[in-house]
Amino acid sequence: MTKIQIEHKTPTPEEYCDMRVKTGLSPKSLEGATIGMANSLYGVSLRDEAGQLVGMGRLIGDGGCFVQICDIAVDPAHQGKGLGQQIMQALVDHIHAHMPDLTWVNLFADGDAHHLYKKFGFEMTAPTSQGMAFRLRQQG
């Protein structure tokens, strides 16, 4: 069985871009990833014995009023082993230890991921609130 190590930091921008594509998340530019990793509030990287990234997650936001959990991803070859739960636990533990009372913590749940997030106290916001988003696309 492969031993997985947890690092309390974000992956490199290159690793981040690769993991997003490998796990079926939307691709991000290396430029965007470089800025994003540097401006994360907190990150978690899971690595195998060879030091390869097998999972990740991070917190973004202002660190006081609003925090968003994002980029929860586990390499398909390592899914089904509780690694997503391990990532979420590290992120939630960090929130409880470092964020003030009444901080609004949110996330977007893709597919069936909402089942995992419910275990950590997340609830659907509809109909009270509706999540909305837009993606900046390069013109051309």
C-alpha contacts under 8 A as a table, 3 or more apart, distances in Angstrom:
res1	aa1	res2	aa2	distance
2	T	48	D	6.58
2	T	49	E	6.75
3	K	48	D	6.08
3	K	49	E	5.96
4	I	46	L	6.36
4	I	47	R	5.53
4	I	48	D	4.76
4	I	49	E	6.57
5	Q	46	L	5.62
5	Q	47	R	5.23
5	Q	48	D	6.38
5	Q	49	E	7.57
6	I	44	V	6.88
6	I	45	S	5.90
6	I	46	L	4.66
6	I	47	R	6.49
7	E	44	V	5.72
7	E	45	S	5.09
7	E	46	L	6.22
7	E	47	R	7.68
8	H	42	Y	7.45
8	H	43	G	5.81
8	H	44	V	4.73
8	H	45	S	6.51
9	K	42	Y	6.48
9	K	43	G	4.41
9	K	44	V	5.03
9	K	45	S	6.14
10	T	37	M	6.24
10	T	40	S	7.76
10	T	42	Y	7.15
10	T	43	G	4.31
10	T	44	V	5.56
10	T	45	S	5.87
10	T	56	M	7.38
10	T	57	G	7.60
10	T	58	R	6.89
11	P	14	E	7.96
11	P	15	E	5.87
11	P	16	Y	5.78
11	P	37	M	7.53
11	P	43	G	7.77
11	P	44	V	7.69
11	P	45	S	5.88
11	P	53	L	7.52
11	P	56	M	7.27
12	T	15	E	5.15
12	T	16	Y	6.06
12	T	34	T	7.88
12	T	37	M	7.36
13	P	16	Y	4.98
13	P	17	C	6.22
13	P	30	L	6.32
13	P	33	A	5.01
13	P	34	T	5.13
13	P	37	M	6.50
14	E	17	C	5.26
14	E	18	D	6.22
14	E	30	L	6.66
14	E	33	A	7.72
15	E	18	D	5.08
15	E	19	M	5.99
15	E	53	L	7.06
16	Y	19	M	5.22
16	Y	20	R	6.23
16	Y	33	A	7.01
17	C	20	R	5.35
17	C	21	V	6.54
17	C	27	P	6.54
17	C	28	K	5.96
17	C	29	S	7.19
17	C	30	L	6.75
17	C	33	A	6.89
18	D	21	V	5.38
18	D	22	K	6.07
19	M	22	K	4.96
19	M	23	T	6.03
19	M	53	L	7.86
19	M	54	V	7.97
19	M	55	G	7.82
19	M	73	A	7.18
19	M	74	V	7.86
19	M	75	D	6.99
20	R	23	T	5.40
20	R	24	G	6.24
20	R	25	L	4.83
20	R	26	S	6.48
20	R	27	P	6.12
20	R	28	K	7.77
20	R	71	D	7.68
20	R	73	A	7.08
21	V	24	G	5.20
21	V	25	L	5.66
21	V	26	S	6.53
21	V	27	P	5.65
22	K	25	L	7.66
22	K	75	D	6.81
22	K	76	P	7.65
23	T	73	A	6.42
23	T	74	V	6.77
23	T	75	D	6.01
23	T	76	P	6.40
28	K	32	G	6.51
28	K	33	A	6.55
29	S	32	G	5.10
29	S	33	A	6.13
30	L	33	A	4.96
30	L	34	T	6.02
31	E	34	T	5.25
31	E	35	I	6.48
32	G	35	I	5.25
32	G	36	G	5.93
33	A	36	G	4.86
33	A	37	M	5.85
34	T	37	M	5.52
34	T	38	A	6.36
35	I	38	A	5.37
35	I	39	N	6.28
36	G	39	N	5.16
36	G	40	S	6.14
37	M	40	S	5.36
39	N	60	I	7.57
40	S	43	G	6.86
40	S	58	R	6.86
40	S	59	L	6.06
40	S	60	I	5.10
40	S	61	G	7.72
41	L	58	R	7.47
41	L	59	L	5.34
41	L	60	I	5.22
41	L	61	G	6.90
41	L	62	D	7.91
41	L	63	G	6.81
42	Y	58	R	5.62
42	Y	59	L	5.17
42	Y	60	I	7.26
42	Y	91	L	7.78
42	Y	94	H	7.98
43	G	56	M	7.45
43	G	57	G	5.86
43	G	58	R	4.11
43	G	59	L	6.28
43	G	91	L	7.62
44	V	56	M	5.43
44	V	57	G	5.31
44	V	58	R	6.06
44	V	87	I	6.55
44	V	90	A	7.29
44	V	91	L	7.43
45	S	53	L	6.69
45	S	54	V	7.67
45	S	55	G	5.81
45	S	56	M	4.54
45	S	57	G	6.85
45	S	87	I	8.00
46	L	53	L	5.85
46	L	54	V	5.53
46	L	55	G	4.78
46	L	56	M	6.07
46	L	87	I	7.89
47	R	50	A	7.58
47	R	51	G	5.20
47	R	52	Q	5.18
47	R	53	L	4.56
47	R	54	V	5.38
47	R	55	G	7.01
48	D	51	G	5.26
48	D	52	Q	5.47
48	D	53	L	6.72
48	D	54	V	6.55
49	E	52	Q	7.45
53	L	56	M	7.65
54	V	74	V	5.76
54	V	75	D	5.06
54	V	78	H	6.88
55	G	72	I	7.51
55	G	73	A	5.45
55	G	74	V	4.16
55	G	75	D	6.04
55	G	83	L	7.14
55	G	84	G	7.52
55	G	87	I	7.65
56	M	71	D	6.72
56	M	72	I	5.65
56	M	73	A	5.42
56	M	74	V	6.61
56	M	87	I	6.77
57	G	69	I	7.40
57	G	70	C	6.11
57	G	71	D	4.90
57	G	72	I	4.29
57	G	73	A	6.55
57	G	87	I	6.25
57	G	88	M	7.53
57	G	91	L	7.58
58	R	69	I	5.97
58	R	70	C	5.58
58	R	71	D	6.17
58	R	72	I	7.21
58	R	91	L	7.04
59	L	67	V	6.48
59	L	68	Q	5.62
59	L	69	I	4.80
59	L	70	C	6.25
59	L	91	L	7.17
60	I	63	G	7.61
60	I	67	V	5.69
60	I	68	Q	5.28
60	I	69	I	6.65
60	I	70	C	7.43
61	G	66	F	5.65
61	G	67	V	4.54
61	G	68	Q	6.02
62	D	65	C	6.49
62	D	66	F	5.76
62	D	67	V	6.44
63	G	66	F	6.24
63	G	67	V	5.94
63	G	99	M	6.39
64	G	67	V	7.46
64	G	99	M	6.04
64	G	100	P	6.12
64	G	103	T	5.96
65	C	100	P	7.90
65	C	102	L	7.21
65	C	103	T	4.65
65	C	104	W	6.00
66	F	103	T	5.64
66	F	104	W	4.84
66	F	105	V	6.05
67	V	103	T	7.11
67	V	104	W	6.21
67	V	105	V	4.84
67	V	106	N	6.54
68	Q	105	V	5.53
68	Q	106	N	4.86
68	Q	107	L	5.48
69	I	72	I	7.79
69	I	91	L	7.67
69	I	105	V	7.29
69	I	106	N	6.28
69	I	107	L	5.12
70	C	107	L	6.30
70	C	108	F	7.43
72	I	84	G	7.00
72	I	87	I	7.36
72	I	88	M	7.78
73	A	84	G	7.09
74	V	78	H	6.54
74	V	79	Q	6.04
74	V	83	L	6.93
74	V	84	G	6.45
75	D	78	H	5.41
75	D	79	Q	6.39
76	P	79	Q	5.15
78	H	81	K	6.45
78	H	83	L	7.65
79	Q	82	G	7.33
79	Q	83	L	6.98
79	Q	84	G	7.82
80	G	83	L	7.48
82	G	85	Q	5.24
82	G	86	Q	6.31
83	L	86	Q	4.87
83	L	87	I	6.21
84	G	87	I	5.13
84	G	88	M	6.20
85	Q	88	M	5.05
85	Q	89	Q	6.02
85	Q	116	L	7.02
86	Q	89	Q	5.12
86	Q	90	A	6.34
87	I	90	A	5.30
87	I	91	L	6.36
88	M	91	L	5.10
88	M	92	V	6.02
88	M	117	Y	7.93
88	M	120	F	7.86
89	Q	92	V	5.16
89	Q	93	D	5.90
89	Q	120	F	7.88
90	A	93	D	5.13
90	A	94	H	6.19
91	L	94	H	5.14
91	L	95	I	6.29
92	V	95	I	4.98
92	V	96	H	6.25
92	V	120	F	7.66
93	D	96	H	5.21
93	D	97	A	6.15
94	H	97	A	5.08
94	H	98	H	5.90
94	H	99	M	7.85
95	I	98	H	5.38
95	I	99	M	5.26
96	H	99	M	6.03
99	M	103	T	6.61
100	P	103	T	5.96
106	N	122	F	7.95
109	A	112	D	7.44
109	A	113	A	5.47
109	A	114	H	5.25
109	A	117	Y	7.78
110	D	113	A	5.69
110	D	114	H	7.21
111	G	114	H	7.31
112	D	115	H	6.01
112	D	116	L	7.97
113	A	116	L	5.42
113	A	117	Y	6.56
114	H	117	Y	4.97
114	H	118	K	6.01
115	H	118	K	5.33
115	H	119	K	6.90
116	L	119	K	5.50
116	L	120	F	7.34
117	Y	120	F	5.33
117	Y	121	G	6.85
117	Y	122	F	5.60
118	K	121	G	5.12
118	K	122	F	4.75
118	K	123	E	6.21
119	K	122	F	7.31
125	T	128	T	5.84
125	T	129	S	5.21
125	T	130	Q	6.64
125	T	131	G	7.93
126	A	129	S	4.98
126	A	130	Q	5.47
127	P	130	Q	6.55
